[in-house]
Amino acid sequence: MPLLFSYGTLRQENVQLTTFGRLLVGNEDALVGFEQSMVKIDDEEVVATSGKTHHPIVKSTGNAEDRVPGTVFEVSDSELAHADAYEVAAYKRVSAKLASGKQAWVYVDARFAPRG
């Protein structure tokens, strides 16, 4: 099963129930070489789901000392597709290495994400 790392709203119970139809079980971990900021969300459905007009977003710094704490979840392929549908165009899903050594999908700032 795929691993999905979240540092933001996908950790909220209400977002998980709406997006996946269940509560996810995860473990604390950290995204290595990234920094976090905030992005304004204009999608009314996403704002209604999360209850927030601004969501955390990350971009790579290339510095292994930089860490973004979060949670890594085991999800199904169909749940990953639901997460893709939830995230707005500001985000792009990429594979990244976590502090634990695990490789997981994570949503990063699409403006700075690798092409492909």
C-alpha angles and dihedrals in degrees: 000000000000121000119228121196118206129188095168146027096344085074091062114102093223092052092048093050092048096042102036104016090236143057113265123227114220148158130238114256138145136240109235123220097014137108128208131228135154132264128198113242116215098176104106094204092054091046090050091050097046098032088225134104093199125049132189116259131182138210131188118262097180087228112121089204092066114092135180113200120222146120131285116216132190108229137171124250090254091051089051088054089051089052089051089054092049096051117083125230091269087075132066124190113235136165115252139172118247129212089257089060092250120134113228142167114255134177112238136176103291091212091066101031121116114264120247 
